[in-house]
Amino acid sequence: MRRIGLAVALVVGLALGALVIGEAQQRGKAPRIAFLAGGSRSGDALLLDAFWQRMKELGYIEGQNISVEYRFAEGAVERLPILAAEVVRLNVDVIVAPGSGAAAAKKATSSIPIVLTYGDPIAQGLAASLAHPGGNVTGLSGFISELGGKQLELLTETFPHLSRVAVISWADFAPNELWLKEMKVAAEKLRVTLQLLELRGADDVEPALSAIKAGHAHALITLRNPLSATHRIRIVQFAARGRLPAIYPDREFAEIGGLMSYGVDVADLWGRAAVYVDKILKGAKPADMPIEQPTKLQLIVNLKAAKALGLKIPQSILVRANEIIQ
């Protein structure tokens, strides 16, 4: 009888809990978060999927027990301050954003918690330190200083004949500046000339690609930033048309036909960002939540793209690849 009584009490308790949650949501008490990014929703689709998959595991379902506001600058990053102001006026519970979006959000509010999905929080002035952020920003750092140099090393190891490499970066993105610094050091050691193409807006993409062609670059490196992510199809197709060996920052580039990618597993970071959102919604303070660093670096090789370009990838590279696209 005691077991039956406990079981009944448990069922009643769960039912009452569900009723309270349901009533809270009906009163408009369901938490509301916002996404703020410089890219596009379609361009960030895989990252959003990773975030929502983890949120689902934590008990949140978009449109049911949590509401969402999406704001994407579609590559026009100069619009981010306007979009950030919109989000702040909505008084959301948490803002989720990569580096450029987080920077715009921080300038717009010092009270709404901001969860960084990717970026360099120290260089971008978002936090006092990784261990003790001290403000309203916490989350994930996607910055590894040696990444730029490592991309160049992998490219020249794969294709030893290279002597002139074009590099696409975003002029206003702090991580790109630091990666370029490391890449220049590596280029001097490898005796490679870098052709730097710094984008400032979407209108710079096509002129940059034309400059690469006119400059007779032997290969291409694309650094991760909102502009390159938004226009990755154009960039990958340009390299394919010009039969240009290239290494990109994310698996998304390799999946659409890019030859190689090497960088942080950004989808993993977005999934981990969901844990921060959950903790903040349950009362945790961003100032007290250490910012985590990347734990996964991925080398992905697209052999189908290599075959189309008439290129052979050395076995020394293939054995180190985390994934090979056949």
NORZIZI-V951284 format. One record per residue. N is the residue number from 1. RES is the residue in one letter. SS is DSSP state (H for helix, E for strand, - for the rest). PHI is phi in whole degrees, -180 to 180 (999 if undefined). OMEGA is omega as a letter, one per 20 degrees, with the letter a starting at -180 (none if undefined). Layout:
N/RES/SS/PHI/OMEGA
N/RES/SS/PHI/OMEGA
//
This chain:
1/M/-/999/a
2/R/H/-64/r
3/R/H/-62/r
4/I/H/-63/a
5/G/H/-64/r
6/L/H/-64/a
7/A/H/-63/r
8/V/H/-63/r
9/A/H/-62/r
10/L/H/-64/r
11/V/H/-62/r
12/V/H/-63/r
13/G/H/-61/r
14/L/H/-63/a
15/A/H/-64/r
16/L/H/-65/r
17/G/H/-62/r
18/A/H/-62/a
19/L/H/-65/r
20/V/H/-62/r
21/I/H/-61/a
22/G/H/-61/r
23/E/H/-66/r
24/A/H/-63/a
25/Q/H/-68/r
26/Q/H/-65/r
27/R/-/-82/r
28/G/-/82/a
29/K/-/-91/r
30/A/-/-62/a
31/P/E/-62/r
32/R/E/-129/r
33/I/E/-119/r
34/A/E/-135/r
35/F/E/-104/r
36/L/E/-134/a
37/A/E/-145/a
38/G/-/-82/a
39/G/-/-89/a
40/S/-/-124/r
41/R/-/-66/r
42/S/-/-68/r
43/G/-/-67/a
44/D/-/-101/a
45/A/H/-57/a
46/L/H/-66/r
47/L/H/-71/r
48/L/H/-64/r
49/D/H/-60/r
50/A/H/-64/r
51/F/H/-63/a
52/W/H/-72/r
53/Q/H/-63/r
54/R/H/-70/r
55/M/H/-62/r
56/K/H/-62/r
57/E/H/-64/r
58/L/-/-88/r
59/G/-/102/a
60/Y/-/-108/r
61/I/-/-128/a
62/E/E/-56/r
63/G/-/86/r
64/Q/-/-110/r
65/N/-/-120/r
66/I/E/-156/r
67/S/E/-108/a
68/V/E/-136/r
69/E/E/-114/r
70/Y/E/-109/r
71/R/E/-135/r
72/F/E/-122/a
73/A/-/-83/r
74/E/-/56/r
75/G/-/87/r
76/A/-/-88/a
77/V/H/-63/r
78/E/H/-66/r
79/R/H/-85/a
80/L/H/-58/r
81/P/H/-60/r
82/I/H/-66/r
83/L/H/-66/r
84/A/H/-63/r
85/A/H/-63/r
86/E/H/-60/a
87/V/H/-63/a
88/V/H/-65/r
89/R/H/-63/r
90/L/-/-74/r
91/N/-/54/r
92/V/-/-69/a
93/D/-/-80/a
94/V/E/-147/r
95/I/E/-107/r
96/V/E/-108/a
97/A/E/-159/r
98/P/-/-75/a
99/G/H/-47/a
100/S/H/-66/r
101/G/H/-67/r
102/A/H/-65/r
103/A/H/-64/r
104/A/H/-66/a
105/A/H/-66/a
106/K/H/-65/r
107/K/H/-70/a
108/A/H/-91/a
109/T/-/-152/r
110/S/-/-114/a
111/S/-/-115/a
112/I/-/-73/r
113/P/E/-62/r
114/I/E/-122/r
115/V/E/-106/a
116/L/E/-80/r
117/T/-/-95/a
118/Y/-/-173/r
119/G/-/149/r
120/D/-/-119/a
121/P/-/-62/a
122/I/-/-78/a
123/A/-/-63/a
124/Q/-/-88/r
125/G/-/69/a
126/L/-/-92/a
127/A/-/-148/r
128/A/-/-70/r
129/S/-/-161/r
130/L/-/-69/a
131/A/-/-72/a
132/H/-/-135/a
133/P/-/-56/r
134/G/-/77/r
135/G/-/-135/a
136/N/-/-107/r
137/V/E/-117/r
138/T/E/-146/r
139/G/E/129/a
140/L/E/-121/r
141/S/E/-93/r
142/G/-/-103/a
143/F/-/-96/r
144/I/-/-129/a
145/S/-/-59/a
146/E/-/-83/a
147/L/H/-61/a
148/G/H/-61/r
149/G/H/-65/a
150/K/H/-67/r
151/Q/H/-61/r
152/L/H/-66/r
153/E/H/-62/r
154/L/H/-63/a
155/L/H/-66/a
156/T/H/-74/r
157/E/H/-70/r
158/T/H/-73/a
159/F/-/-131/a
160/P/-/-62/a
161/H/-/-78/a
162/L/-/-65/r
163/S/-/-133/r
164/R/E/-137/a
165/V/E/-124/r
166/A/E/-84/a
167/V/E/-130/r
168/I/E/-98/r
169/S/E/-137/r
170/W/E/-112/a
171/A/-/-62/a
172/D/-/-104/a
173/F/-/-116/a
174/A/H/-54/r
175/P/H/-59/r
176/N/H/-63/r
177/E/H/-62/a
178/L/H/-73/r
179/W/H/-64/r
180/L/H/-63/r
181/K/H/-59/r
182/E/H/-68/a
183/M/H/-67/r
184/K/H/-65/r
185/V/H/-64/r
186/A/H/-65/a
187/A/H/-63/r
188/E/H/-65/r
189/K/H/-67/a
190/L/H/-88/a
191/R/-/58/r
192/V/-/-116/r
193/T/E/-90/r
194/L/E/-100/r
195/Q/E/-104/a
196/L/E/-90/r
197/L/E/-120/a
198/E/E/-98/r
199/L/E/-87/r
200/R/-/-119/r
201/G/-/-170/a
202/A/-/-60/a
203/D/-/-69/a
204/D/H/-87/a
205/V/H/-64/a
206/E/H/-65/r
207/P/H/-59/r
208/A/H/-65/r
209/L/H/-65/r
210/S/H/-65/r
211/A/H/-66/r
212/I/H/-63/r
213/K/H/-64/a
214/A/H/-67/a
215/G/-/-84/r
216/H/-/56/r
217/A/-/-65/r
218/H/-/-87/a
219/A/E/-161/a
220/L/E/-135/r
221/I/E/-120/r
222/T/E/-113/r
223/L/-/-86/a
224/R/-/-75/r
225/N/-/-167/a
226/P/H/-58/a
227/L/H/-70/a
228/S/H/-66/r
229/A/H/-66/a
230/T/H/-66/a
231/H/-/-108/a
232/R/H/-64/r
233/I/H/-63/r
234/R/H/-62/a
235/I/H/-68/r
236/V/H/-65/r
237/Q/H/-66/r
238/F/H/-61/a
239/A/H/-63/a
240/A/H/-67/r
241/R/H/-63/a
242/G/-/-88/a
243/R/-/50/a
244/L/-/-104/r
245/P/E/-58/a
246/A/E/-149/r
247/I/E/-125/a
248/Y/E/-117/a
249/P/-/-85/a
250/D/-/-135/r
251/R/H/-61/a
252/E/H/-59/r
253/F/H/-68/a
254/A/H/-65/a
255/E/H/-69/r
256/I/-/-102/r
257/G/-/115/r
258/G/-/-68/a
259/L/-/-67/a
260/M/E/-145/r
261/S/E/-140/r
262/Y/E/-145/r
263/G/E/172/r
264/V/E/-68/r
265/D/-/-77/a
266/V/H/-67/r
267/A/H/-61/r
268/D/H/-63/r
269/L/H/-64/a
270/W/H/-64/r
271/G/H/-64/r
272/R/H/-69/r
273/A/H/-63/r
274/A/H/-60/r
275/V/H/-64/r
276/Y/H/-63/r
277/V/H/-59/r
278/D/H/-58/a
279/K/H/-65/r
280/I/H/-67/r
281/L/H/-63/r
282/K/-/-95/r
283/G/-/116/r
284/A/-/-68/a
285/K/-/-103/a
286/P/H/-54/a
287/A/H/-60/a
288/D/H/-101/a
289/M/-/-106/a
290/P/-/-57/r
291/I/-/-83/a
292/E/E/-88/r
293/Q/E/-104/a
294/P/-/-61/r
295/T/-/-116/a
296/K/-/-129/r
297/L/E/-115/a
298/Q/E/-121/r
299/L/E/-110/a
300/I/E/-121/a
301/V/E/-119/r
302/N/E/-102/a
303/L/H/-69/r
304/K/H/-64/r
305/A/H/-66/r
306/A/H/-61/r
307/K/H/-64/r
308/A/H/-64/r
309/L/H/-87/a
310/G/-/72/a
311/L/-/-112/r
312/K/-/-111/r
313/I/-/-93/a
314/P/-/-60/r
315/Q/H/-62/a
316/S/H/-62/r
317/I/H/-84/a
318/L/H/-61/a
319/V/-/-71/r
320/R/-/-95/a
321/A/-/-70/r
322/N/-/-75/a
323/E/E/-152/r
324/I/E/-121/r
325/I/E/-92/a
326/Q/-/-82/none
//
